[in-house]
Amino acid sequence: MERGITTTRPQHLLWLVVMNVLWAVGYPVTATALHHGAAPSLIVVLRLGISFLLLSPFLWKIKRWSAKLIAFSAFMGVIGFALPIWLQIAGLSRTDPAIAAISVSLEPLLTIVAAALMTGSRIPWWQKTALAMAAVGSWILTGEPRPGHLGHLLGDAALIASILCFTLYNVYSPRLSKWVDAAPAAALTFGFGALASTAIWSLTGAPWPHSWSAPLLWSCAYLALGATGLAYVLWLLVVSQRSMTVTALFLYVQPLLGTLLSWLLGQSPLTLSLAVGGALVLAAMGLGQESAPRLPARGSR
């Protein structure tokens, strides 16, 4: 278990589920925004800019400002938001669905391994087992994808780069939570991320949709308010209290939610893969908690 982590609040599990619901719904909503004329760089500007404006009043809660805090927040805003969100959206629109599915499953694994290496902590056997179960379950849920042809190298590279950036943000975000509370921490990173994403948007030609239709407006609003503002405040709240292993394991809820949503909307049938993969992911969530599972005593039945 990572050092310095407390696990006294059961509502953190609810927050973990809520934030992953927000992120999972964000994928089809992003597709809606792209379909109705929003460029990837503009979507990132709107997500981070609106979130910053809404959370900026919380900046007054920061009692001690320092050059270190500002520099670290700027780093987190660029590496954790501006670059990876832009790369992810651009990559999803240019690559094979199989690669996209694999990349979603890769983030929790890289986060857990990187956190363990950087903190010098040991991942106990039951959490290793949970990680393996979640990875296999996620792979089954996403249709057992395998890398296909090499016709989408730029999209593949963009997705991999975004996952590496998200991993860095995931691992370093507990450090930011030690300096300031979740809401002002999110406001700081959103602000610097909005500045960097505006620069990316300008360098890519400052694309602007021909018209702002209702689907484009509500999709951008959801991405800013739900998938960015609320979701990342919850992330910072939880990551300062629970181990990175547990927090990252819950990222595997996203492919499960995406598959269930597709079934509920009538876009895909209820299959054996959904049942088996979903059962593995849910079992992994229960097994992967910080405390050791209770084993039956010898001689008991």
TITI-325793 format. One record per residue (C-alpha): x, y negated, z; residue in one letter. Coordinates in steps of 0.001 Angstrom, whole numbers. Example, Ala and Ser with C-alpha at 12.3 -4.5 7.8 and 13.67 -1.06 7.14 Angstrom:
residues 2
REC       px       py       pz  aa
REC    12300     4500     7800   A
REC    13670     1060     7140   S
***
This chain:
residues 301
REC       px       py       pz  aa
REC        0        0        0   M
REC     1251    -3504     -727   E
REC     2572    -5381     2262   R
REC      536    -8085     3924   G
REC    -2809    -6987     2531   I
REC    -5903    -6891     4742   T
REC    -8956    -4881     3875   T
REC   -11601    -5888     6383   T
REC   -14359    -7202     4122   R
REC   -16546    -4634     2357   P
REC   -18100    -7359      163   Q
REC   -14820    -7452    -1749   H
REC   -15926    -4268    -3484   L
REC   -19081    -6064    -4638   L
REC   -16993    -8983    -5906   W
REC   -14743    -6560    -7801   L
REC   -17768    -5101    -9558   V
REC   -19282    -8531   -10282   V
REC   -16091    -9937   -11821   M
REC   -15666    -6888   -14034   N
REC   -19304    -7141   -15123   V
REC   -18637   -10759   -16120   L
REC   -15529    -9781   -18071   W
REC   -17163    -6757   -19720   A
REC   -20102    -8833   -20976   V
REC   -17581   -11396   -22188   G
REC   -16381    -9123   -25015   Y
REC   -19654    -9002   -27001   P
REC   -20304   -12654   -26150   V
REC   -16904   -13564   -27621   T
REC   -17853   -11687   -30769   A
REC   -21025   -13805   -30940   T
REC   -19034   -17029   -30636   A
REC   -16605   -15921   -33366   L
REC   -19460   -14856   -35631   H
REC   -21088   -18285   -35359   H
REC   -18004   -20213   -36372   G
REC   -15869   -20840   -33294   A
REC   -12122   -20337   -33809   A
REC   -10220   -18333   -31142   P
REC    -8170   -21384   -30133   S
REC   -11296   -23526   -29718   L
REC   -12984   -20867   -27561   I
REC   -10007   -20916   -25192   V
REC   -10069   -24735   -24976   V
REC   -13765   -24701   -24107   L
REC   -13439   -21878   -21573   R
REC   -10580   -23450   -19665   L
REC   -11585   -27090   -20108   G
REC   -15155   -26641   -18861   I
REC   -14033   -24420   -15982   S
REC   -11466   -27007   -14927   F
REC   -14007   -29842   -14982   L
REC   -16415   -27846   -12813   L
REC   -13792   -26811   -10266   L
REC   -11702   -30004   -10252   S
REC   -13485   -31419    -7134   P
REC   -11897   -28566    -5162   F
REC    -8455   -30048    -5836   L
REC    -9146   -32457    -2942   W
REC    -8951   -29449     -605   K
REC    -5223   -29065    -1307   I
REC    -3544   -30576     1756   K
REC       89   -30136      734   R
REC     1206   -30840    -2809   W
REC     4689   -29878    -3932   S
REC     6712   -29651    -7126   A
REC     6917   -25876    -6592   K
REC     3138   -25551    -6395   L
REC     2618   -27639    -9540   I
REC     5322   -25807   -11505   A
REC     4037   -22381   -10486   F
REC      432   -23366   -11292   S
REC     1545   -24606   -14716   A
REC     3312   -21302   -15353   F
REC      227   -19343   -14291   M
REC    -2062   -21517   -16409   G
REC       -7   -20968   -19553   V
REC     1007   -17323   -19090   I
REC    -2226   -16236   -17428   G
REC    -4855   -18086   -19455   F
REC    -3907   -20211   -22468   A
REC    -1644   -17697   -24220   L
REC    -3270   -14332   -23364   P
REC    -6888   -15365   -23957   I
REC    -5999   -16877   -27339   W
REC    -3880   -13838   -28282   L
REC    -6595   -11428   -27133   Q
REC    -9387   -13106   -29089   I
REC    -7219   -13402   -32202   A
REC    -6063    -9788   -31845   G
REC    -9550    -8349   -31350   L
REC   -10639    -9912   -34645   S
REC    -7674    -8536   -36612   R
REC    -6983    -5030   -35390   T
REC    -8466    -1554   -35358   D
REC   -11112     -854   -32664   P
REC    -9049     2101   -31426   A
REC    -6074     -114   -30644   I
REC    -8360    -2641   -28969   A
REC    -9819       90   -26754   A
REC    -6372     1363   -25804   I
REC    -5191    -2137   -24933   S
REC    -8098    -2660   -22521   V
REC    -7117      527   -20683   S
REC    -3440     -419   -20640   L
REC    -3764    -3546   -18458   E
REC    -4663    -1832   -15143   P
REC    -1886      744   -15570   L
REC      777    -1874   -16291   L
REC     -485    -4061   -13434   T
REC     -274    -1278   -10857   I
REC     3172     -119   -11982   V
REC     4569    -3666   -12187   A
REC     3187    -4600    -8761   A
REC     4708    -1492    -7191   A
REC     8105    -2180    -8769   L
REC     8151    -5868    -7817   M
REC     7026    -5403    -4215   T
REC     8986    -2224    -3585   G
REC     5826     -533    -2371   S
REC     4933     3103    -2824   R
REC     1729     4210    -4519   I
REC      263     7067    -2423   P
REC     -674    10331    -4055   W
REC    -4429     9768    -3916   W
REC    -4136     6435    -5712   Q
REC    -1887     8009    -8364   K
REC    -4567    10666    -8829   T
REC    -7264     7976    -9030   A
REC    -5240     6070   -11632   L
REC    -4893     9183   -13785   A
REC    -8621     9934   -13470   M
REC    -9578     6374   -14377   A
REC    -7235     6318   -17382   A
REC    -8600     9604   -18733   V
REC   -12186     8568   -18044   G
REC   -11661     5233   -19789   S
REC   -10105     6992   -22789   W
REC   -13124     9313   -23048   I
REC   -15561     6402   -22671   L
REC   -13926     4443   -25487   T
REC   -14282     7352   -27906   G
REC   -10925     9054   -27323   E
REC    -9109     6504   -29505   P
REC    -5785     7213   -31197   R
REC    -3537     4719   -32982   P
REC    -4484     4613   -36642   G
REC    -2829     3071   -39671   H
REC     -347      219   -39537   L
REC    -2492    -2237   -41448   G
REC    -3119    -4554   -38523   H
REC      351    -5203   -37135   L
REC     -279    -8853   -36270   L
REC    -3500    -8030   -34433   G
REC    -1864    -5140   -32585   D
REC     1101    -7310   -31564   A
REC    -1237   -10069   -30364   A
REC    -3186    -7644   -28156   L
REC      -38    -6131   -26655   I
REC     1387    -9590   -25960   A
REC    -1876   -10654   -24292   S
REC    -1853    -7582   -22038   I
REC     1728    -8318   -20962   L
REC      734   -11905   -20116   C
REC    -2347   -10759   -18173   F
REC     -164    -8282   -16275   T
REC     2217   -11054   -15192   L
REC     -731   -13155   -14036   Y
REC    -2253   -10243   -12127   N
REC      984    -9469   -10305   V
REC     1867   -13065    -9402   Y
REC    -1628   -14356    -8549   S
REC    -1479   -13213    -4874   P
REC     1472   -15593    -4424   R
REC     -656   -18532    -5557   L
REC    -3418   -17500    -3154   S
REC     -989   -17807     -238   K
REC     -478   -21519     -955   W
REC    -4034   -22682    -1648   V
REC    -7574   -21336    -1479   D
REC    -9144   -19547    -4430   A
REC   -11211   -22413    -5867   A
REC    -8446   -25058    -5936   P
REC    -5969   -22439    -7164   A
REC    -8293   -21627   -10057   A
REC    -8783   -25346   -10780   A
REC    -5022   -25902   -10968   L
REC    -4373   -23018   -13325   T
REC    -7416   -23838   -15480   F
REC    -6205   -27433   -15798   G
REC    -2727   -26510   -17000   F
REC    -4191   -23746   -19143   G
REC    -6575   -26235   -20764   A
REC    -3648   -28543   -21627   L
REC    -1664   -25677   -23165   A
REC    -4665   -24307   -25059   S
REC    -5405   -27769   -26454   T
REC    -1849   -27846   -27789   A
REC    -2362   -24402   -29376   I
REC    -5660   -25549   -30878   W
REC    -3983   -28641   -32382   S
REC    -1065   -26637   -33777   L
REC    -3494   -24201   -35457   T
REC    -5222   -27052   -37295   G
REC    -7812   -28064   -34671   A
REC   -10558   -25931   -36275   P
REC   -14130   -27054   -35594   W
REC   -17381   -25181   -36386   P
REC   -19559   -26573   -39162   H
REC   -22562   -26645   -36835   S
REC   -23329   -25884   -33189   W
REC   -26099   -23300   -33246   S
REC   -27915   -22086   -30140   A
REC   -26024   -18725   -30061   P
REC   -22715   -20566   -30282   L
REC   -23653   -22932   -27449   L
REC   -24880   -20266   -25022   W
REC   -21991   -17909   -25800   S
REC   -19390   -20630   -25125   C
REC   -21266   -21638   -21966   A
REC   -21229   -18065   -20648   Y
REC   -17547   -17599   -21451   L
REC   -16660   -20804   -19597   A
REC   -18959   -20447   -16577   L
REC   -19160   -16682   -16084   G
REC   -16223   -14912   -17714   A
REC   -13730   -17627   -16740   T
REC   -14794   -19919   -13885   G
REC   -16676   -17537   -11599   L
REC   -14776   -14359   -12517   A
REC   -11314   -15743   -11811   Y
REC   -12329   -17423    -8564   V
REC   -13552   -14004    -7413   L
REC   -10286   -12443    -8612   W
REC    -8218   -14857    -6509   L
REC   -10484   -14277    -3505   L
REC   -10105   -10509    -3702   V
REC    -6465   -10203    -4718   V
REC    -5338   -12031    -1583   S
REC    -7180    -9519      612   Q
REC    -7006    -6162    -1143   R
REC    -4097    -4188    -2531   S
REC    -3174    -4732    -6179   M
REC    -3675    -1005    -6815   T
REC    -7333    -1100    -5781   V
REC    -8007    -4420    -7518   T
REC    -6427    -3237   -10773   A
REC    -8168      138   -10620   L
REC   -11509    -1646   -10732   F
REC   -10548    -3102   -14125   L
REC   -11429      344   -15472   Y
REC   -15053     -469   -14672   V
REC   -15078    -2665   -17798   Q
REC   -15108      110   -20443   P
REC   -17718     1953   -18361   L
REC   -19939    -1127   -18224   L
REC   -19432    -1802   -21916   G
REC   -20494     1733   -22818   T
REC   -23523     1620   -20507   L
REC   -24556    -1755   -21916   L
REC   -24307     -412   -25438   S
REC   -26531     2527   -24442   W
REC   -29095      328   -22671   L
REC   -29322    -1934   -25720   L
REC   -29951     1072   -27940   G
REC   -26689      639   -29845   Q
REC   -25330     4070   -28912   S
REC   -26857     7322   -27604   P
REC   -26358     8893   -24197   L
REC   -23611    11451   -24811   T
REC   -21546    13972   -22864   L
REC   -18551    11636   -23233   S
REC   -20459     8882   -21454   L
REC   -21394    11204   -18594   A
REC   -17936    12782   -18164   V
REC   -15964     9576   -18660   G
REC   -18274     7591   -16395   G
REC   -18091    10220   -13658   A
REC   -14283    10181   -13764   L
REC   -14115     6379   -13552   V
REC   -16597     6206   -10656   L
REC   -14794     8999    -8796   A
REC   -11512     7154    -9266   A
REC   -13002     3984    -7753   M
REC   -13941     5910    -4623   G
REC   -10695     7890    -4334   L
REC    -8437     4913    -4975   G
REC    -9239     2963    -1791   Q
REC    -6412     1962      561   E
REC    -7118     4475     3326   S
REC    -6193     8092     2864   A
REC    -9045    10452     1987   P
REC   -10186    12816     4710   R
REC    -9036    16350     4079   L
REC   -10772    19363     5660   P
REC    -8964    20764     8693   A
REC    -7348    24146     8357   R
REC    -9709    26975     9064   G
REC   -12820    24855     8476   S
REC   -15386    25687     5851   R
***
